[in-house]
Amino acid sequence: MVSKEELNQQSEEEKIQKEFEALLDDYSHTNHRQKIELITKAFNFANAAHKGIKRRSGEPYIMHPLAVARIVVREIGLGSTSICSALLHDVVEDTDYTVEDIENLFGAKIAQIVNGLTKISGGVFAERSSEQAENFRRLILTMSEDIRVILIKIADRLHNMRTLGAMPLAKQFKITGETENIYAPLAHRLGLFRIKNELENLSFKYEHPETFAQIEEKLAVDEEARNQFFKKFSAPISAKLAEMGYPFFLKERIKSVYSIWNKMNVRHISFEEVYDVLALRIVFTPKPGMSEKDQCWLLYSAITEIYKPHPERIRDWVSNPKANGYESLHITVMGQGRWVEIQIRSDRMNDIAEKGLAAHWKYKSGEADESELDKWMKTIKEMLENPEPNAIDFMDSFKLNLFASEIFVFTPKGEIKTISLGATALDFAFLLHSDLGTKCIGAKVNHKLVPLNYKLNSGDQIEIITSKKQSPQPEWLEYVTTARAKSKLKTLFKREEKSQIINGQTKFEQALSEINLKPENEIMVKILNHYNFTKHNAFYLQIAKGLINIDDVKQILKPKTQNVFVKYLKMPFGNLDSKQTKNQILDIVPAAKIDRKKTFVLTEENAEITYKLATCCHPIPGDDVFGYVDSTEMLIVHKLQCAKAADLKINFGNRLVSAQWATHKLLSFIEVLEIIGIDKKGVLIEILKVISEKYGGNISKITIETEGGMFTGRFHIYVHDTEDIMTLCKNINKISEVKSVQRIQN
């Protein structure tokens, strides 16, 4: 008789084999040269290496590499080398096999990619901040060596996000923080828009499950009406394109839950006020004999004969593609009483938009065909050639480069250049050449003289003015916003600082020798404590700059004779342990350690004793929150969407704790409600009645502005929790003159 264990094993093996066959099926539908034997060999090797190992969800571990390989081929469009690397990506990390073993069996290229993936395994970030940032630097380094490393890593993260439910809450916050702030922007930068949207959506789903469910439900309710609208709206467009003889397909694009929530949050509007939930995508096969760009504008002309366009909502990414290679012509038209965005793309443009970098390579015609994405990769390689000495600074510089939106500007000769939004004239000088940047004294923008910190606008024409006598100044770091300029300036300043530190150290050691002392550890601790420094170099730098008088240093360190009675008076009485004595004198009670594996319950009794509410985002009971354990074992509670929280989730994942509110009805918090409505006599009294009489709340401050028959009021009200806010908003909304009520989030 077959045992239950044997049946389970047989069922698991069938499941694994079925998933592998699905991978081969995905691969067979690509244009890649079919290397089935190599992929089968990699699968069999990985399957044997991971045999008997389970994931946290309980499924066999090999199911994860298989899922990553399927994402790599089906959703990114990579070939056999990447599929094999995805199947093998955890073998070196989790088993006794080495990179050399992989090279002997599968060749140097697959081994190089697997090695790159192993270096950045376990997420981008480790436990301590400096290690996390150092790991991040390794990730970017491997990206510059072979971009497939980062593409497979993104696929790995996507599958981990799809199966995140098996992880404990605190671990979820760390992973969603990394995903939202690094992996999603990186996917966007590499043109993987669909993956970027899913990563953002999944991060939002795990951080704000209730809000996610509410928006999803509203989208589902609206689905039938949307479908009816889509049919009516697209019918005349379909007829027109068919008449023009274009092979095409139309695709309805629904805004993601995360994008909807983000828009609601940024603009303080309700779901019903998000008007661009629906968009129409037109993908056409271009005709020979005419450029794709011209044909996009031809279709634009045909569509605007049917529907009236919004004059200020044209986005031309065909003439000037985005830095990630994205090309499309976006127009917004009025159709059946509502504004609808239409995206016009060729098959090639759509392929690049869907598959990103992999498709971008496929369509390159030669080495001279350099895209904005190629230029971006060049700047990354430049950053690696002159990296920040501090790994955390390097990470910040890269994030500047990663998150930047682009504008288009011109040189005096009319050559178009792409630079990040918010860039200054000095940034532009460094973009053209480092020597121009270091010698820059000013600029002419549109033939008018401007200072170095002048912020550029799209369409500006810039001429850089230089002087041989000019040299970079420390305040220039405040003038630049691009990663390239910051990196160049910091490298120059560090070089200059290094020589000053050596000079300061020489002066200090010479002063010590004059009073018969050597720079031993005890001496260094004493002098650093006196001047309140933690690092030797900072102290030496102050000496070099003349900010610390070397004669004062001699006086502090000169040996002093001590009165014998003073010596005995300073000694503590009794035979107590010194640490115990110090604690008794200072009345210090060490804080109890917080269990980071359990969910911390935020009660009124332990407020300000074991936890504090973060002042940066002012969370109140009912908000989605998490805790950060500081060095004193105090739990600092942040909102999940807090801007500062993003850095904590990225850099200090091991200090995060999941937290939930207990019932709070004793403590009160000031929250701001923005109320917009018709400026009619008596409406303010009605609002105050609801707040004070029906709700019984106290108001700390009111500001009212009126314009064109409408009023906008901000009411600072004492509440206990988010439930109070929802009740208040619901009741205020019942007043006929009130058009919207919104909590203003910190």
FENGIRA-V248825 format. One record per backbone hydrogen bond with DSSP energy under -1.0 kcal/mol. CO is the residue of the C=O (numbers start at 1). NH is the residue of the N-H. E is the energy in kcal/mol with one decimal. If there is no record, write none. Layout:
BEGIN
CO_NH_E + CO_NH_E
END
This chain:
BEGIN
3_7_-2.1 + 4_8_-2.3 + 5_9_-2.2 + 6_10_-2.5 + 7_11_-2.4 + 8_12_-2.4 + 9_13_-2.4 + 10_14_-2.0 + 11_15_-2.0 + 12_16_-2.5 + 13_17_-2.5 + 14_18_-2.3 + 15_19_-1.9 + 16_20_-2.2 + 17_21_-2.3 + 18_22_-1.8 + 19_23_-1.8 + 20_24_-2.3 + 21_25_-2.1 + 22_26_-2.3 + 23_27_-2.4 + 24_28_-2.2 + 27_30_-1.7 + 35_39_-1.8 + 36_40_-2.7 + 37_41_-2.3 + 38_42_-2.2 + 39_43_-2.4 + 40_44_-2.7 + 41_45_-2.1 + 42_46_-2.5 + 43_47_-3.0 + 44_48_-2.0 + 45_49_-2.3 + 46_50_-2.3 + 50_53_-2.2 + 53_61_-2.9 + 55_58_-1.7 + 59_55_-2.8 + 60_63_-1.6 + 61_64_-2.1 + 62_66_-2.0 + 63_67_-2.0 + 64_68_-2.5 + 65_69_-2.4 + 66_70_-2.0 + 67_71_-2.0 + 68_72_-2.4 + 69_73_-1.9 + 70_74_-2.9 + 71_75_-1.8 + 71_76_-1.2 + 72_78_-2.5 + 79_83_-2.2 + 80_84_-2.8 + 81_85_-2.1 + 82_86_-2.4 + 83_87_-2.3 + 84_88_-1.9 + 88_91_-1.5 + 90_94_-2.6 + 91_95_-1.8 + 98_102_-1.7 + 99_103_-2.4 + 100_104_-2.4 + 101_105_-1.7 + 102_106_-3.2 + 103_107_-1.9 + 107_111_-1.7 + 108_112_-2.4 + 109_113_-2.0 + 110_114_-2.7 + 111_115_-2.6 + 112_116_-2.2 + 113_117_-2.3 + 114_118_-2.3 + 115_119_-2.0 + 118_121_-1.5 + 128_132_-2.7 + 129_133_-2.3 + 130_134_-2.1 + 131_135_-2.6 + 132_136_-1.9 + 133_137_-2.1 + 134_138_-1.9 + 135_139_-2.1 + 136_140_-2.1 + 137_141_-2.3 + 138_142_-2.7 + 139_143_-1.8 + 140_144_-1.8 + 141_145_-1.3 + 142_146_-2.5 + 146_149_-2.1 + 147_151_-1.8 + 148_152_-2.5 + 149_153_-2.0 + 150_154_-2.2 + 151_155_-1.8 + 152_156_-2.6 + 153_157_-2.4 + 154_158_-2.4 + 155_159_-2.1 + 156_160_-2.1 + 157_161_-2.4 + 158_162_-1.9 + 159_163_-1.2 + 161_164_-1.2 + 163_166_-1.2 + 164_167_-2.3 + 168_172_-2.1 + 169_173_-2.1 + 170_174_-1.6 + 171_175_-2.4 + 172_176_-3.1 + 173_177_-2.2 + 174_178_-2.1 + 175_179_-2.5 + 176_180_-2.9 + 177_181_-1.8 + 178_182_-2.3 + 178_183_-1.4 + 179_184_-3.2 + 182_186_-2.1 + 183_187_-2.7 + 184_188_-2.3 + 185_189_-2.6 + 186_190_-1.8 + 187_192_-3.0 + 188_191_-1.5 + 190_357_-1.7 + 191_193_-1.6 + 192_196_-2.6 + 193_197_-2.5 + 194_198_-2.0 + 195_199_-2.7 + 196_200_-2.2 + 197_201_-2.5 + 198_202_-2.8 + 199_203_-2.1 + 200_204_-2.4 + 201_205_-2.4 + 202_206_-2.0 + 203_207_-1.8 + 204_208_-3.0 + 208_212_-2.6 + 209_213_-2.2 + 210_214_-2.2 + 211_215_-2.3 + 212_216_-2.4 + 213_217_-2.3 + 214_218_-2.0 + 215_219_-2.2 + 216_220_-2.0 + 217_221_-2.2 + 218_222_-1.7 + 222_226_-2.1 + 223_227_-2.5 + 224_228_-2.1 + 225_229_-2.2 + 226_230_-2.9 + 227_231_-2.1 + 228_232_-2.0 + 229_233_-3.0 + 230_234_-2.6 + 231_235_-1.4 + 234_238_-2.7 + 235_239_-2.2 + 236_240_-1.9 + 237_241_-2.4 + 238_242_-2.2 + 239_243_-2.0 + 240_244_-1.7 + 241_246_-2.1 + 242_245_-1.1 + 247_285_-2.6 + 249_283_-2.4 + 251_281_-2.9 + 253_279_-2.0 + 256_260_-2.5 + 257_261_-2.6 + 258_262_-2.9 + 259_263_-2.1 + 260_264_-2.5 + 261_265_-2.7 + 262_266_-2.8 + 263_267_-2.4 + 264_269_-1.5 + 270_273_-1.1 + 271_274_-1.7 + 273_275_-1.1 + 277_255_-2.9 + 279_253_-3.2 + 280_343_-2.8 + 281_251_-2.4 + 282_345_-2.8 + 283_249_-2.0 + 284_347_-1.3 + 291_295_-1.9 + 292_296_-2.2 + 293_297_-1.8 + 294_298_-1.7 + 295_299_-2.1 + 296_300_-2.1 + 297_301_-2.2 + 298_302_-1.8 + 299_303_-2.6 + 300_304_-2.4 + 303_306_-1.1 + 303_307_-2.6 + 308_334_-2.5 + 310_313_-1.7 + 315_317_-1.2 + 315_330_-2.7 + 322_325_-2.1 + 326_322_-2.1 + 328_317_-2.1 + 329_344_-2.8 + 330_315_-2.7 + 331_342_-3.7 + 332_310_-3.4 + 333_340_-2.7 + 335_338_-1.1 + 338_335_-2.7 + 340_333_-2.7 + 341_280_-2.7 + 342_331_-2.6 + 343_282_-3.4 + 344_329_-2.1 + 345_284_-2.4 + 346_350_-2.4 + 347_351_-2.3 + 348_352_-2.2 + 349_353_-2.2 + 350_354_-2.2 + 351_355_-3.1 + 352_356_-1.9 + 355_358_-1.0 + 356_360_-2.2 + 357_361_-2.2 + 358_362_-1.3 + 359_363_-1.5 + 361_364_-1.2 + 366_369_-1.2 + 368_370_-2.1 + 371_375_-1.8 + 372_376_-2.1 + 373_377_-2.4 + 374_378_-1.8 + 375_379_-1.8 + 376_380_-1.8 + 377_381_-2.1 + 378_382_-2.2 + 379_383_-2.1 + 380_384_-1.7 + 381_385_-1.4 + 382_386_-1.5 + 390_394_-2.0 + 391_395_-2.1 + 392_396_-2.1 + 393_397_-2.4 + 394_398_-2.5 + 395_399_-2.3 + 396_400_-1.9 + 397_401_-1.7 + 398_402_-2.2 + 399_403_-2.6 + 405_421_-4.1 + 407_419_-2.2 + 408_459_-3.9 + 409_417_-3.2 + 410_462_-2.8 + 411_414_-2.1 + 415_411_-2.1 + 417_409_-2.8 + 419_407_-3.0 + 420_423_-1.8 + 423_456_-2.9 + 424_428_-2.0 + 425_429_-1.8 + 426_430_-2.0 + 427_431_-2.0 + 428_432_-1.9 + 429_433_-2.2 + 433_437_-1.8 + 434_438_-2.5 + 435_439_-1.6 + 439_467_-2.1 + 442_465_-2.5 + 443_450_-3.2 + 444_463_-2.5 + 445_448_-1.4 + 448_445_-2.9 + 450_443_-1.7 + 451_454_-1.5 + 452_426_-2.0 + 454_425_-1.5 + 457_460_-2.1 + 460_410_-2.9 + 461_446_-3.0 + 463_444_-2.9 + 465_441_-2.8 + 465_442_-1.3 + 467_470_-1.1 + 473_476_-2.1 + 474_477_-1.5 + 475_478_-1.6 + 476_480_-1.3 + 482_486_-2.2 + 483_487_-2.6 + 484_488_-2.3 + 485_489_-2.5 + 486_490_-2.7 + 487_491_-2.1 + 488_492_-1.9 + 489_493_-2.7 + 490_494_-2.6 + 491_495_-1.8 + 492_496_-1.9 + 493_497_-2.7 + 494_498_-2.3 + 495_499_-1.3 + 496_500_-1.4 + 497_501_-2.5 + 498_502_-1.9 + 499_503_-1.8 + 500_504_-2.6 + 501_505_-2.5 + 502_506_-2.0 + 503_507_-1.9 + 504_508_-2.1 + 505_509_-2.6 + 506_510_-1.9 + 507_511_-1.9 + 508_512_-2.1 + 509_513_-1.9 + 510_514_-1.2 + 512_515_-1.2 + 512_517_-2.5 + 513_516_-1.3 + 518_520_-3.0 + 520_524_-2.3 + 521_525_-2.6 + 522_526_-1.8 + 523_527_-2.2 + 524_528_-2.5 + 525_529_-2.3 + 526_530_-1.9 + 527_531_-1.9 + 528_533_-3.0 + 535_539_-1.2 + 536_540_-2.4 + 537_541_-2.4 + 538_542_-1.5 + 539_543_-1.6 + 540_544_-2.4 + 541_545_-2.0 + 542_547_-2.3 + 542_548_-1.1 + 543_546_-1.4 + 549_553_-1.5 + 550_554_-1.6 + 551_555_-1.8 + 552_556_-2.1 + 553_557_-1.9 + 554_558_-1.7 + 563_567_-1.9 + 564_568_-1.6 + 565_569_-2.3 + 566_570_-1.7 + 577_581_-2.7 + 578_582_-2.3 + 579_583_-2.1 + 580_584_-2.3 + 581_585_-2.6 + 582_586_-2.6 + 583_587_-1.0 + 583_588_-1.8 + 600_660_-2.4 + 601_603_-1.0 + 602_662_-2.3 + 606_609_-1.4 + 606_610_-2.4 + 606_611_-1.3 + 610_635_-2.3 + 611_608_-2.9 + 612_637_-3.1 + 614_618_-1.5 + 620_623_-2.4 + 621_722_-2.8 + 624_640_-2.5 + 626_638_-2.4 + 627_657_-2.6 + 628_636_-3.0 + 630_633_-1.9 + 634_630_-2.7 + 635_612_-2.8 + 636_628_-2.1 + 637_614_-2.8 + 638_626_-1.9 + 639_642_-1.4 + 644_648_-1.5 + 645_649_-2.7 + 646_650_-1.8 + 647_651_-3.2 + 648_652_-2.5 + 652_655_-2.0 + 653_656_-1.1 + 655_629_-2.4 + 657_627_-3.5 + 658_600_-2.9 + 660_602_-3.0 + 669_719_-3.0 + 671_717_-3.0 + 672_744_-2.7 + 673_715_-2.6 + 674_742_-2.3 + 675_713_-3.1 + 676_739_-2.7 + 676_740_-1.9 + 677_711_-2.8 + 678_680_-1.9 + 680_683_-2.0 + 682_686_-1.8 + 683_687_-2.0 + 684_688_-2.6 + 685_689_-2.1 + 686_690_-1.8 + 687_691_-2.1 + 688_692_-2.9 + 689_693_-2.2 + 689_694_-1.6 + 690_695_-1.8 + 691_697_-3.0 + 698_718_-2.5 + 701_716_-3.1 + 703_714_-2.9 + 705_712_-2.9 + 707_710_-1.7 + 709_679_-2.7 + 710_707_-2.8 + 711_677_-1.9 + 712_705_-2.3 + 713_675_-2.9 + 714_703_-1.9 + 715_673_-2.4 + 716_700_-3.1 + 716_701_-1.1 + 717_671_-2.7 + 719_669_-3.1 + 721_725_-1.2 + 722_726_-2.4 + 723_727_-2.3 + 724_728_-2.6 + 725_729_-2.8 + 726_730_-2.3 + 727_731_-2.2 + 728_732_-2.8 + 729_733_-2.2 + 732_735_-1.6 + 735_738_-1.5 + 737_678_-2.6 + 740_676_-2.5 + 742_674_-3.4
END
